[in-house]
Each structure stands twice: as structure tokens, then as C-alpha cells.
Amino acid sequence: MAAMKKQELADLVSQLVRDCETYRDALSIDRVRAMEYYDGVMKDVPSDANRSKVVSRDVRAAVKKVLPSLVRTVLGNDKVVQYEPVNQGDEAGAEQATDYINYIVFPESYGYDAVQDAAHDALKLRNGVIRWWYEKKQTVEVSSHARRRDVFGDGESTATALQEVEYYELYVKVDADDDGIAELRRLVFAGGIGPDNLLEDEEWDEVPFADLITERRPHQREGNSVTDDMAEIQRVKTVLLRQTLDNLYWQNNQQPIVQEGVIQNPESVLNPKFGQPIRVGQGVDVRGAVGYTAVPFVARESFSMLGYLDQEATDRTGISDASSGMAPDALQNMTAKATALVEQAGIGQTELMVRTFAQGLKRVFKGLLGLVIRHQDRPRAVRLRGQWVTFDPRHWNAGMDATVNTGLGAGTRERDMLMIQMIQQLQEKLLMTLGPDNPYVSPDNLYNGIAKTVEAAGLKSPDLYFTKPTPEDIQKRMQATEQQPPDAGIQGRRQRRSALRAKAWRR
């Protein structure tokens, strides 16, 4: 079979690049408008001369309301990603990979900023993109020596090294070897897309990019953004706010009506100052000499329309004070049940955003796992939770599944704390009633509840506050319990029941 020539490959790729750039240019119109609306620049709603130029910042307000809940839910604990074994024998590797990938991504590679920026872009621009790569760095140290500097020439090489060129890193499925199967290839061009500009051409196993969205558009790459829902509302509110303020300005600065020739100091009316008298001729009726236009106050109708638009924005996006973790003042006069329903409706849509975004992050962490396994060729010791631990990724399974922990929910911390407290109370009840060897609650279950309490409180690293018991410690305690005399076991259960009844009585 004849392999594809460089010219043929360049021609094929150049056509694909043109298609992509055309598609990008079409999308850039909406992306630029979204960034302008977020920054309060609305070129499609120009302001009139000498009139209000205020801009309603609804897109920015909606993004800033939901972003903290999304970021806190995804990044609120030490183990953002957790790897699951897929084959027998993967258990140890999955646990090690969970600790190691979380360490190298977040404390070491600024993963927190990358995830937060991607979430911000997804909310504002429809899609956020995260790329992963493995990089080897050389450390450069500068020192001075007694060598002549004029031997390096006229500096042309330095000027050439600083020139900017177009750089294309492309991942294309193409049948380069003419075997009837399209393979994924990584192509690097610099300075153009011609055959002479091709720097690298190699087979590749995956595209190291992930599209992250917060709201799906079925069967489409792009998601829905907050801007898509809020742009029209921001435009209408901007016009109403400007008209309202203009009406108030006219109310506070009415136009004077002056009878010509009877005012001795006209500047006192045209440019009034506090305490400055208005002089009129003797015998002139003052009430007829000076008057002011009557401007009707119509802003009251605008206020009711602005309130309607705020409710429409909540209906479109599900983003409200409740979903952002704050108790809205508007709910103070409602019943507790109605307040809870409104809050749950907003939180439900926010949780859907979180889960959609987390689904996209799974691809990122699966790619990072494969990257580490392929490129780290020796064990490495890192300081994890106060102890030095050695990791050797070469023995891990690159096909392990990744689960992004989304915490307890996207609601308020008080809601999360209440949920975990209810679970812990049920755990305690089962332990007191049935003993530590019951089939419903294990020591690991109890520790997980404690760890979630720490996370719901906004703290990281539950191991700093509680120690997870080892299987050996649990086994020793179980054996010690079994070796107790029967009467002691009965007496212990009676004491636990008495304590439980006393606790119930106090409640």
C-alpha cells in the first residue's frame, strides 16, 4: 500500500483548517457579544446624547451567582476525582491513582484555576476547554563570565528567535498509510499549512482536549450558556433603566419657564445657586414671571416591569439568590413550605449544571491518568497529608474509570450539613441498637459520614481532624468484643438502649 505523500496530506489538512476557521469565525460573533455583555459593553444598544448611559449587568450577575456553587461542589474536597477498578487486581492501583492524580493536578499543576476558568467560560461562552499535556522542563541559570560579547555577531539570530509565526497543532483522523482505516494523527505546522511547514507527523492515541458545558444541546457540540438566556433580558432592562433614570433626572431638574424681559438677573434661573435671589421688576407678578415644566412621573410602571424581567430571568436560567447559596429577602414573607419549594427548584437546575460539567471533567481525568502512565518512567515520592508516599504509575491500568465527586449537592452549606446529620443519626441508631457487627453500618460507613461532615463545613483533608481506622484495628476491636462474657454483651446492649431512650426523651 502506498503511504500518503506530504503534499496530499497538506492539501487535505488545509481544507479541514479552512472549514474549522470558517466555523470559528461564525461562532466568534456570539462569543464576542457574550464577553461584551458580561463587561457591560452593549454596542447594539447605543445611548442617546445627554441621556443616561447606564447598563444593566444581568449576564455578569447571573454568572457570578451560580459560579461559586458550581466550583465549590466540584472542587470542595481533596479527592476531586476518584478512580474505580475495572479488572480484578486494580483496587490498589485505583486507590493510589486517586491520591496521586489529585495531587499532581491541583497543588502542583494549577488545576484549580484551569477548572474554574473552564466553568466560567462554559457559563458565559457556551463551552470551556481544558487541555492536558506532559512537559519536560530545563532549568536555566544565568551567570556572568570574562568572555567577549562581540563574538556572537549582529544579533540576527536573536531577532529571528523572537519572531511570531502561526502555529498549528492538529489532531486529524486520516488514512495516511492507505490501509482502509483512518488513524488519529498529531500534525504540527509552523508558518503555514504547506508540506514544507510540517514539523511533526505521528500517530496519536487521543485528542488531549475536552469540551466542558453546563447545559447540553442534544446532538450538538456547543452547549447553552447563561448569556443565551440573559442577553435579551439585559437588553430590555438596559433600555428601561435608562428611560427610568431620564424620567427621574427630568423630575429633579425641571426646565424653567421665564417671561422674557422681566427677570433682572437671568443667570439666577439658567444657572441657579443655593441662596441666590431671582430679581424681577417692580409690579411684576412673580408667579407669572417664573415657572417650571410639569414632567409626569412614569418610572413607577418601569419598576414593575423590571421586577417581571427579574422573575423571567430566574425562570429561564434557574439561577436565583436561593440557588447561589443566599437566602433571598423576597422569601421572608412566604411560608416555610413555599420557601423550600422555590429554593429546591433553583438548586435543582444548579445541580444539573454541576453534573453536566462534572461529566465533561471525566474525560479530562481519564486522559491525565493515561498521560501519567505513559510518561512517568520511574517511581516518585510526594508529600501527601503530611507523609511521604512513593507512587509508580507504570503498574496501573490506564482503562480505569474516573468518577468526579460532586459533593453532597449544589445548595447551601446549611442544607448539606442537615442532610449529613440526618444520615449520621440513622447510623448511630443502628449501631446502638444492633451493635458494631450489624450488616447495615460498617466502620468505613461511619468514617465516610464523618469525612462528609468536614467537607460540608467547607474544610479540606478530613484526615487532619479524624483518623480512619485500619482493618487491623477494626479486627482487634471485633475480637475483643467477641471475647467478652455473654453477660457483658447483654449489659452493654441494655446500656446502649437506655442511652438511646434517654436521648430520644431529651429530644
Beta strands, then each sheet from edge to edge (+ up, - down):
strand 1: 81-84
strand 2: 128-131
strand 3: 167-174
strand 4: 183-190
strand 5: 198-203
strand 6: 209-212
strand 7: 256-258
strand 8: 290-292
strand 9: 380-384
strand 10: 387-391
strand 11: 401-404
sheet 1: 1+ 11-
sheet 2: 2+ 6-
sheet 3: 3+ 4- 5+
sheet 4: 7+ 8-
sheet 5: 9+ 10-
end
